Structures are given as structure tokens and as C-alpha cells.
Amino acid sequence: MPKFFITREDVQGSYIVIRSDVHHIVNVLRKGEGDVISVCDGAGTDYECRIMQIAPGEDSLICQILDQRRSSTEPQVEITVYQSLPKGDKMETVIQKGVEVGVSRFVPFYSERSLIHLDEKKAQQKVQRWQGICEAAAKQSGRGLIPTVEEVHSFRRVLQEVSSYDLPILFYENARDVSLKKLLTEYETEKGVPARVAMWIGPEGGFSEAEVRMLKEAGCRLCGLGSRILRTETAALAASVMILYHFDR
């Protein structure tokens, strides 16, 4: 059953007001009064509800809540991807596929070897588009929340956020001797399952030695992703799947 997102403000007692996707629900899916649909508040709660009334002009639906429960599609571990801004539409791929596998937050940032730099207006437009991709991917994959895309950060700013995570990981092509499996197993043995994991992914040319040093000093654990060098838009997806596979049992 397709899932539609609402806001918490749309939940009014035992009823829900649906204000978006009404045209799709009524005219594409051919749902009418009495039909049951699935909605989510975007914060981890799913609702099964019955359409009670279609407003004139089809600008909203009034639905009665039949059942509510915590979404079963959200992973136990919250993952944030710090992605150094790549060229072209690669960031769209990172976001779309990341949402599908379970990433909760994306932070694009500039690093020393970033090949593009956006002016403020262009950056805002990009973030708006990326957030739209997040929402579409969350609907398609049945997520219990809509992941967020932050504004494009500077390297200095993302450096300051390292300490806010239980397990911050820097994926670095010269750290092949430290496997992700080993890193995750050691962490779990020592501290259990982390609530918040973050990963730092470099641009097409990788991180500079100075950036690696600063991230390590800030608290990042260095790790490789095998004997092959992955493309920047592939690394976050591969790492996210491995992390969720390990912890999300």
C-alpha cells in the first residue's frame, strides 16, 4: 500500500487532515470515501486511516485513524552522511540511494579538492531540489521519516560536528589495513550498538593529507572500504549498507 506523508499538526485527535497528494490519491489511485490508506507523520509513526470526506475542490481529505504504530522501516542506528560536494548530479544519486537504504541525514560540504563551488543562491536551490529528492525516495521506499539535507557546509564547520556522534568514521583510501567490519565489531564489543553514526566521504580527488589529519584529531576513526577505490557517489551507499547490515539485526 502506498504511504503518504503528513505533518504532526495534521493529526487532530482521532482524525487526520491530508493536504498534499490529494490529487494523486483521488484521481490516480482512485481512492474515495470509505477506502483505507496508509500515512506517516514523517517522524516515525505510521497511521492506517479511512477516508471520511473529500473537501470541495479536492484540496484536502478528512480521514479517521483506525490504527497507529511506530514505523517498522526505520533502522536502529541513525546514519549521517557528510558528502564532499561532487560534480554534476552525483549528489542526487547519493541522496536518493542513501534514503532508500536507511540514511537519516545528509550534509554536503566543501573540501580542499572539491571541483565545484556554488554561490549562495545556487546552493539554496540545490538544497531545495535535494530535499525534494529525499521526500520522493522516502515515499517510494516506505520510510518512517523524511531524511533531511542540510545547507552546504564549510570544512571547518563539519570538523566541529565530529564530536556529536557516537561513531564518526572517515573513509580514506589509504586506510585499507583497517576494515569496516573490524572497526564495527570492535566498537560493538566495547560500547554496544551506537545510536548515531556519521561518515565523511571525500570528493573525486579524495581528502588532502591535512584534512585527514584534522578529521582524525577531531575524533574520526579512519577506515577503508576494501582493496578497490570506489567512486565518491558509491562509497556512502556501500558503507551505509555495511553499517546497517552489521547493527540492524
C-alpha positions as CSV (number, residue, x, y, z in Angstrom):
1,M,0.0,0.0,0.0
2,P,1.4,3.4,-0.9
3,K,2.4,5.6,2.0
4,F,1.7,9.4,2.1
5,F,3.4,11.9,4.4
6,I,1.7,14.4,6.6
7,T,2.9,16.6,9.5
8,R,2.2,16.2,13.2
9,E,0.0,19.2,13.0
10,D,-2.3,17.3,10.6
11,V,-3.1,14.8,13.3
12,Q,-6.1,16.1,15.1
13,G,-7.3,13.8,17.8
14,S,-8.7,10.7,16.1
15,Y,-8.7,12.3,12.7
16,I,-6.0,13.3,10.1
17,V,-6.2,16.1,7.6
18,I,-4.3,15.3,4.4
19,R,-3.4,18.4,2.5
20,S,-0.9,17.1,-0.1
21,D,-1.0,14.3,-2.6
22,V,-4.8,14.6,-2.7
23,H,-5.0,14.7,-6.5
24,H,-2.8,11.6,-6.6
25,I,-4.9,9.7,-4.0
26,V,-8.3,10.6,-5.5
27,N,-7.6,10.7,-9.3
28,V,-4.6,8.4,-9.8
29,L,-5.2,5.7,-7.2
30,R,-8.9,6.2,-7.4
31,K,-9.4,6.3,-3.6
32,G,-12.7,7.6,-2.3
33,E,-14.8,7.9,0.9
34,G,-14.6,4.6,2.8
35,D,-11.3,3.5,1.4
36,V,-8.3,2.8,3.7
37,I,-4.9,4.4,3.1
38,S,-1.6,4.5,5.0
39,V,0.0,7.8,6.1
40,C,3.1,8.7,8.1
41,D,3.8,11.8,10.1
42,G,7.5,11.9,8.9
43,A,8.7,11.4,12.5
44,G,8.4,7.6,12.8
45,T,4.7,7.0,13.3
46,D,2.5,5.3,10.7
47,Y,-1.3,5.6,10.6
48,E,-3.9,3.4,8.9
49,C,-6.9,5.5,8.3
50,R,-10.2,5.6,6.4
51,I,-11.1,8.5,4.1
52,M,-14.3,10.1,5.6
53,Q,-14.6,13.2,3.5
54,I,-13.1,14.7,0.3
55,A,-13.2,18.5,0.5
56,P,-14.7,20.5,-2.4
57,G,-12.0,21.2,-5.0
58,E,-10.1,18.2,-3.7
59,D,-7.7,20.3,-1.6
60,S,-7.8,18.1,1.4
61,L,-9.0,14.8,2.8
62,I,-10.5,14.1,6.3
63,C,-9.5,10.7,7.5
64,Q,-10.4,8.7,10.6
65,I,-7.5,6.9,12.4
66,L,-8.0,3.2,12.6
67,D,-4.6,2.2,13.9
68,Q,-1.2,3.8,14.6
69,R,2.2,2.3,15.3
70,R,5.9,3.0,15.2
71,S,7.2,2.6,11.7
72,S,9.0,-0.7,11.2
73,T,11.1,0.6,8.4
74,E,13.4,2.9,10.4
75,P,16.8,1.4,11.3
76,Q,18.0,1.2,14.9
77,V,21.1,3.2,14.0
78,E,20.9,6.8,12.8
79,I,23.3,7.5,9.9
80,T,24.5,10.9,8.8
81,V,26.5,11.2,5.5
82,Y,28.9,14.1,5.2
83,Q,29.5,14.2,1.5
84,S,32.1,16.4,0.0
85,L,30.3,18.1,-2.9
86,P,30.8,16.1,-6.1
87,K,30.4,17.2,-9.7
88,G,27.2,17.1,-11.8
89,D,24.2,15.2,-10.4
90,K,26.2,12.7,-8.3
91,M,24.9,14.3,-5.1
92,E,21.3,13.4,-6.3
93,T,22.4,9.7,-6.6
94,V,24.0,9.8,-3.1
95,I,20.8,11.2,-1.6
96,Q,18.3,9.1,-3.5
97,K,20.0,5.8,-2.9
98,G,21.0,6.8,0.7
99,V,17.4,7.4,1.6
100,E,16.4,4.0,0.2
101,V,18.9,2.1,2.3
102,G,18.2,4.0,5.5
103,V,20.4,7.2,5.8
104,S,18.7,9.8,8.1
105,R,20.7,13.0,7.3
106,F,22.9,14.4,4.5
107,V,25.4,17.2,4.9
108,P,27.1,18.4,1.7
109,F,30.3,20.3,2.3
110,Y,33.3,21.8,0.5
111,S,36.7,20.2,0.9
112,E,40.1,21.2,-0.4
113,R,39.8,19.2,-3.6
114,S,36.1,19.9,-4.3
115,L,35.8,20.6,-8.0
116,I,32.7,22.9,-7.8
117,H,31.7,25.8,-5.6
118,L,28.2,27.2,-5.7
119,D,27.1,30.8,-5.0
120,E,24.6,31.2,-2.1
121,K,21.5,31.4,-4.4
122,K,22.6,28.3,-6.4
123,A,23.4,26.4,-3.2
124,Q,20.0,27.1,-1.8
125,Q,18.3,26.0,-5.0
126,K,20.3,22.8,-4.9
127,V,19.4,22.0,-1.3
128,Q,15.7,22.5,-2.1
129,R,16.0,20.1,-5.0
130,W,17.9,17.6,-2.9
131,Q,15.2,17.8,-0.2
132,G,12.6,17.1,-2.8
133,I,14.5,14.0,-3.8
134,C,14.6,12.9,-0.2
135,E,10.9,13.1,0.1
136,A,10.2,11.3,-3.1
137,A,12.7,8.5,-2.2
138,A,11.2,8.2,1.3
139,K,7.7,7.7,-0.2
140,Q,9.0,5.2,-2.7
141,S,10.9,3.1,-0.1
142,G,8.2,3.3,2.7
143,R,10.4,5.2,5.2
144,G,9.0,6.3,8.5
145,L,10.6,9.7,8.3
146,I,11.8,12.1,5.6
147,P,15.6,12.4,5.8
148,T,17.0,16.0,5.9
149,V,19.5,17.7,3.7
150,E,21.5,20.4,5.4
151,E,22.8,23.6,3.8
152,V,26.2,23.3,2.1
153,H,28.8,23.5,4.9
154,S,32.4,24.6,5.0
155,F,35.1,22.1,6.0
156,R,35.7,24.0,9.2
157,R,32.0,23.6,10.2
158,V,31.8,19.9,9.6
159,L,35.0,19.5,11.6
160,Q,33.2,21.0,14.6
161,E,30.4,18.4,14.3
162,V,32.6,15.3,14.6
163,S,32.3,15.1,18.4
164,S,28.5,15.0,18.3
165,Y,28.4,11.4,17.1
166,D,29.0,8.1,18.9
167,L,30.9,6.7,16.0
168,P,32.4,9.2,13.4
169,I,34.1,7.4,10.5
170,L,36.4,8.9,7.9
171,F,36.6,6.7,4.9
172,Y,40.1,7.1,3.4
173,E,41.6,5.2,0.5
174,N,45.0,4.9,2.3
175,A,43.5,3.2,5.3
176,R,43.0,-0.2,3.6
177,D,44.5,-2.1,6.6
178,V,41.5,-1.1,8.8
179,S,38.4,-2.9,7.6
180,L,34.9,-1.6,8.3
181,K,33.9,-5.0,9.7
182,K,36.8,-4.9,12.2
183,L,36.0,-1.3,13.2
184,L,32.3,-2.0,13.8
185,T,32.9,-5.3,15.6
186,E,35.5,-3.6,18.0
187,Y,33.1,-0.7,18.7
188,E,30.2,-3.0,19.4
189,T,32.3,-5.2,21.7
190,E,33.5,-2.2,23.7
191,K,30.4,0.0,23.7
192,G,27.4,-1.8,22.2
193,V,25.3,-0.5,19.3
194,P,25.9,3.2,18.6
195,A,22.8,5.4,18.4
196,R,24.4,7.9,15.9
197,V,27.0,7.1,13.3
198,A,28.4,9.6,10.8
199,M,30.7,9.1,7.8
200,W,32.9,11.5,5.9
201,I,33.2,10.9,2.2
202,G,35.8,12.8,0.1
203,P,35.3,14.3,-3.4
204,E,36.5,12.8,-6.7
205,G,40.2,13.6,-5.8
206,G,39.9,12.4,-2.2
207,F,40.8,14.2,1.0
208,S,44.1,16.1,1.4
209,E,46.5,14.8,4.0
210,A,45.9,17.9,6.0
211,E,42.1,17.3,6.1
212,V,42.6,13.7,7.1
213,R,44.9,14.8,9.9
214,M,42.3,17.4,11.2
215,L,39.4,14.9,11.0
216,K,41.4,12.3,12.8
217,E,42.4,14.8,15.5
218,A,38.8,15.8,15.9
219,G,37.9,12.2,16.7
220,C,37.1,10.4,13.4
221,R,38.1,6.7,13.1
222,L,39.9,6.1,9.9
223,C,38.7,3.2,7.8
224,G,39.0,1.7,4.3
225,L,36.3,0.2,2.1
226,G,38.3,-2.7,0.6
227,S,41.2,-3.1,-1.8
228,R,39.4,-1.2,-4.6
229,I,38.9,2.6,-4.8
230,L,35.2,3.4,-5.0
231,R,33.7,6.4,-6.8
232,T,32.6,9.2,-4.4
233,E,28.9,8.6,-5.2
234,T,29.4,4.8,-4.5
235,A,31.3,5.0,-1.2
236,A,28.5,6.3,1.1
237,L,26.0,3.8,-0.3
238,A,28.3,0.9,0.2
239,A,29.3,2.0,3.7
240,S,25.7,2.6,4.8
241,V,24.6,-0.8,3.7
242,M,27.5,-2.5,5.5
243,I,26.8,-0.5,8.7
244,L,23.1,-1.2,8.8
245,Y,23.7,-4.9,7.9
246,H,26.1,-5.2,10.9
247,F,24.0,-3.4,13.5
248,D,20.4,-3.7,12.3
249,R,19.7,-7.2,13.2
